[in-house]
């Protein structure tokens, strides 16, 4: 009788183990209705479908779990399993090659961008995260950035003396200095209040972030400069990822592939809709720089490529230039 009881308990334990659900906490700092927010939810749904419920992805938007300064450490220690931080976040980890994405006017369009993010250069960069306990799964687009402020911005001189919020990136700091501005590193969740109270004068963002965070309510002018790129790397805790059963890991990889196609597809659509929303609000004047004005800004920022080359590595920059055709020396 005792043996039967032991066997029954063992069988119950095996059954419970087989049916146990793996939970992935997926944290990010932007709104749920941004491209990244929607793609995160898409991935969660696909992961559940493809693993037949073995994996549950819990998405936490708007810094619900961690501020953007805290989430990388949380991932490394395993408090959260998945993040989609902006590429600038890897510089402070010592993987400075990612800051090449911050160089101004590096990409003219998404086709040029994808030669990096969907090619061998991007894959090699993700591999550099593994010694930090991080596994890179994919790149997700958000879009090209534009400047906002409470005064018009047409020529480089219009940026002089203004305080602009940026992500933590030495390249972005130099970018703002190149046009006479003052760079202010600040968590994304704090930007609206900082703009509202005048702690900073302006910011740079893809239009979807600008609109969903209601920055148009506290910024009078938006200049569609498309001077820089903001994208994300979807990453997981490497120890957690490697411990998953191979079949489950494969199913999640497929879910991520589908989510990446979706993310990159809607990024431009969401930015276009957000720009229409900003214009419709009537609260922010939207300005499209002329070809001459954009070239003037491009020339003003060109020295950033020379000054910061050693930071990210000249070899990395040359790989980017080869893929995009950009040559700052010819401006």
VOGU-3710 file (C-alpha; in Angstrom, 3 decimals, decimal comma):
1> xxxxxxxxxx> 0,000/0,000/0,000  2,823/2,296/0,903  4,558/1,547/-2,414  1,384/2,361/-4,346  1,118/5,679/-2,530  4,718/6,524/-3,389  4,191/5,569/-7,036  0,991/7,605/-7,222  2,775/10,633/-5,765  5,641/10,206/-8,247
11> xxxxxxxxxx> 3,252/9,974/-11,179  1,422/13,067/-9,961  4,713/14,945/-9,694  5,679/13,884/-13,224  2,309/15,030/-14,511  2,604/18,360/-12,763  6,134/18,827/-14,132  5,028/18,017/-17,655  2,172/20,478/-17,488  4,095/23,250/-15,679
21> xxxxxxxxxx> 3,938/26,554/-17,483  7,035/28,670/-18,094  6,445/32,362/-17,470  8,467/35,008/-19,292  8,264/38,501/-17,895  8,748/40,886/-20,831  9,376/44,432/-19,620  9,643/47,614/-21,677  9,474/51,342/-21,030  7,145/52,679/-23,725
31> xxxxxxxxxx> 3,373/52,722/-24,116  1,417/49,618/-25,075  0,111/51,321/-28,231  3,568/52,038/-29,689  5,143/49,742/-32,316  7,245/48,055/-29,634  4,272/47,716/-27,321  2,117/46,121/-30,014  4,911/43,828/-31,183  5,483/42,658/-27,608
41> xxxxxxxxxx> 1,826/41,667/-27,304  2,008/39,979/-30,722  4,977/37,925/-29,557  3,169/36,978/-26,346  0,184/35,692/-28,326  2,353/33,783/-30,820  4,457/32,239/-28,047  1,334/30,915/-26,368  -0,006/29,534/-29,665  3,185/27,869/-30,861
51> xxxxxxxxxx> 4,096/26,334/-27,490  0,459/25,259/-26,966  0,327/27,089/-23,660  3,635/25,808/-22,295  4,940/29,387/-22,229  3,088/32,402/-20,934  4,594/35,797/-21,796  3,571/38,568/-19,415  4,158/41,992/-21,000  4,780/44,987/-18,732
61> xxxxxxxxxx> 4,638/48,307/-20,592  5,360/51,875/-19,475  8,098/50,945/-16,973  5,515/49,067/-14,883  8,246/46,824/-13,446  11,461/48,813/-13,822  12,662/52,233/-14,897  14,813/52,084/-18,006  17,971/52,609/-15,935  17,149/49,553/-13,829
71> xxxxxxxxxx> 15,818/46,996/-16,279  19,144/45,840/-17,746  20,451/44,874/-14,320  17,139/43,139/-13,597  17,589/41,052/-16,737  21,152/40,112/-15,916  20,240/38,865/-12,442  17,130/37,093/-13,744  14,423/39,196/-12,077  12,952/39,673/-15,546
81> xxxxxxxxxx> 13,530/37,345/-18,483  13,036/39,517/-21,574  13,563/43,153/-22,558  13,545/45,229/-25,720  15,880/48,131/-24,838  17,014/50,765/-27,274  20,375/50,011/-28,861  22,018/52,879/-26,991  21,626/50,903/-23,746  24,448/48,528/-24,630
91> xxxxxxxxxx> 27,185/51,175/-24,619  27,169/51,460/-20,810  27,528/47,653/-20,661  30,827/47,958/-22,503  29,505/46,817/-25,876  30,079/50,186/-27,498  29,742/48,957/-31,069  25,975/49,383/-30,731  26,423/53,140/-30,463  27,170/53,139/-34,195
101> xxxxxxxxxx> 23,378/53,139/-34,580  23,349/56,540/-32,816  25,547/58,274/-35,375  23,571/61,057/-37,090  22,297/60,593/-40,647  23,788/57,091/-40,826  20,749/55,700/-42,646  18,671/57,324/-45,362  15,916/54,734/-45,203  14,912/51,392/-43,708
111> xxxxxxxxxx> 16,361/49,453/-46,654  19,842/50,724/-45,733  19,167/50,040/-42,070  18,100/46,454/-42,676  21,362/45,630/-44,452  22,804/45,909/-40,935  20,031/44,652/-38,635  19,057/41,718/-40,846  22,558/40,856/-41,992  25,823/39,420/-40,639
121> xxxxxxxxxx> 26,992/42,705/-39,091  23,915/42,898/-36,868  24,149/39,226/-35,916  27,815/39,608/-34,929  26,926/42,565/-32,734  24,228/40,616/-30,890  26,767/37,852/-30,241  28,940/40,352/-28,348  26,232/40,508/-25,637  26,624/36,871/-24,612
131> xxxxxxxxxx> 29,614/37,386/-22,275  27,332/39,805/-20,385  24,812/37,028/-19,758  22,493/38,303/-22,501  21,164/36,527/-25,577  20,106/38,759/-28,468  17,110/37,479/-30,424  16,125/40,196/-32,901  16,160/43,857/-33,867  12,876/45,782/-33,904
141> xxxxxxxxxx> 12,461/49,100/-35,680  10,827/52,081/-34,078  11,698/54,698/-36,647  13,732/57,755/-37,454  13,961/60,547/-34,920  12,896/64,170/-35,185  13,582/67,138/-32,931  10,973/68,973/-30,881  11,206/72,211/-28,894  9,145/75,274/-28,023
151> xxxxxxxxxx> 10,768/77,411/-30,714  11,116/76,719/-34,471  14,100/74,676/-35,659  15,160/75,173/-39,259  18,902/75,799/-39,289  21,638/74,496/-36,952  21,811/77,882/-35,189  18,230/77,363/-33,964  19,415/74,538/-31,685  22,092/76,571/-29,920
161> xxxxxxxxxx> 21,758/76,831/-26,144  18,723/74,542/-25,909  18,646/71,607/-23,489  17,658/68,376/-25,237  16,766/65,145/-23,486  18,700/62,172/-24,853  19,229/58,547/-23,945  22,491/57,656/-22,255  24,943/57,674/-25,161  28,245/59,488/-25,586
171> xxxxxxxxxx> 27,572/59,631/-29,323  24,237/61,380/-28,758  25,886/63,793/-26,342  28,371/64,737/-29,051  25,543/65,008/-31,586  23,794/67,641/-29,457  27,076/69,485/-28,824  27,759/69,600/-32,574  24,753/71,918/-33,035  25,397/73,990/-29,923
181> xxxxxxxxxx> 22,807/72,313/-27,742  23,059/70,935/-24,209  22,503/67,199/-23,799  20,499/66,006/-20,807  20,415/62,255/-20,123  17,052/61,283/-18,668  14,808/58,228/-18,287  12,113/58,043/-20,944  9,365/57,889/-18,324  10,452/61,285/-16,972
191> xxxxxxxxxx> 10,496/63,203/-20,259  6,911/64,495/-20,346  7,191/66,147/-16,950  10,643/67,514/-17,753  9,267/69,155/-20,904  6,207/70,403/-19,063  8,256/72,022/-16,292  11,045/73,332/-18,518  13,763/71,115/-17,074  14,597/70,453/-20,720
201> xxxxxxxxxx> 13,651/72,510/-23,778  13,204/69,708/-26,256  13,847/66,143/-27,218  14,426/63,764/-30,123  12,063/60,889/-30,804  10,355/58,848/-33,476  6,919/60,398/-33,944  5,104/57,388/-32,462  6,914/57,856/-29,128  6,381/61,614/-29,276
211> xxxxxxxxxx> 2,638/61,235/-29,825  1,795/58,294/-27,551  3,641/59,951/-24,668  1,611/63,135/-25,344  4,742/65,240/-25,786  2,866/67,261/-28,399  0,875/68,712/-25,504  4,015/70,333/-24,078  6,045/71,069/-27,232  5,122/73,836/-29,662
221> xxxxxxxxxx> 7,346/72,824/-32,565  8,359/69,579/-34,252  10,930/69,487/-37,057  10,888/66,321/-39,192  14,658/65,966/-39,404  14,908/62,140/-39,541  18,469/62,679/-38,351  18,862/59,504/-36,319  17,480/56,040/-35,811  15,810/54,512/-32,791
231> xxxxxxxxxx> 15,520/50,768/-32,698  15,518/47,991/-30,171  17,159/44,659/-29,586  14,926/42,005/-28,090  17,067/40,244/-25,512  16,708/37,489/-22,918  18,605/36,288/-19,905  21,045/33,821/-21,492  21,020/31,332/-18,602  17,212/31,216/-18,671
241> xxxxxxxxxx> 17,131/30,845/-22,468  19,726/28,065/-22,594  17,832/26,125/-19,903  14,638/25,936/-21,962  13,842/22,625/-23,688  15,126/22,696/-27,268  11,655/22,304/-28,781  10,239/25,164/-26,718  13,207/27,367/-27,575  12,639/26,648/-31,270
251> xxxxxxxxxx> 8,967/27,543/-30,976  9,841/30,821/-29,265  12,405/31,596/-31,969  9,666/31,143/-34,576  7,336/33,383/-32,560  10,079/36,015/-32,444  10,642/35,822/-36,216  6,956/36,451/-36,838  6,837/39,216/-34,235  9,859/40,893/-35,847
261> xxxxxxxxxx> 8,227/40,947/-39,271  5,135/42,432/-37,636  7,126/44,973/-35,589  9,064/46,297/-38,558  5,944/46,421/-40,735  3,919/48,539/-38,352  6,746/50,874/-37,274  6,380/53,203/-40,275  2,590/52,871/-40,280  2,417/53,903/-36,628
271> xxxxxxxxxx> 4,756/56,843/-37,169  2,639/58,054/-40,091  -0,553/57,782/-38,042  1,085/59,517/-35,084  2,271/62,394/-37,277  -1,276/62,819/-38,537  -2,430/62,836/-34,898  0,079/65,523/-33,939  -1,033/67,705/-36,840  -4,717/67,168/-36,075
281> xxxxxxxxxx> -4,226/68,174/-32,428  -3,234/71,675/-33,465  -0,985/71,913/-30,412  2,335/71,459/-32,200  3,489/73,131/-35,408  5,060/70,507/-37,676  7,844/71,675/-40,001  9,390/69,800/-42,918  12,965/71,071/-43,473  13,929/71,958/-47,022
291> xxxxxxxxxx> 16,655/69,959/-48,778  19,097/72,817/-48,067  18,158/73,011/-44,379  18,531/69,259/-43,932  21,931/69,337/-45,644  23,038/72,150/-43,331  22,092/70,042/-40,299  23,821/67,028/-41,825  27,039/69,002/-42,341  26,889/70,434/-38,800
301> xxxxxxxxxx> 26,675/66,918/-37,363  29,242/65,303/-39,661  32,168/65,909/-37,227  30,468/63,515/-34,787  31,505/60,652/-37,068  35,155/61,659/-36,818  35,242/62,535/-33,113  33,462/59,386/-31,956  34,980/56,863/-34,381  37,407/55,424/-31,842
311> xxxxxxxxxx> 34,617/54,942/-29,313  32,667/52,436/-31,385  35,626/51,184/-33,397  36,644/52,297/-36,866  36,116/48,788/-38,232  32,493/48,828/-37,080  31,924/52,226/-38,663  33,483/51,107/-41,929  31,149/48,113/-42,023  28,210/50,478/-41,557
321> xxxxxxxxxx> 29,466/52,909/-44,217  30,023/50,070/-46,674  26,454/48,870/-46,171  24,787/52,293/-46,280  27,009/54,236/-48,672  27,315/57,134/-46,217  30,594/59,077/-46,252  30,797/62,009/-43,787  34,061/63,163/-45,368  32,234/64,095/-48,572
331> x> 29,749/66,468/-46,923
//
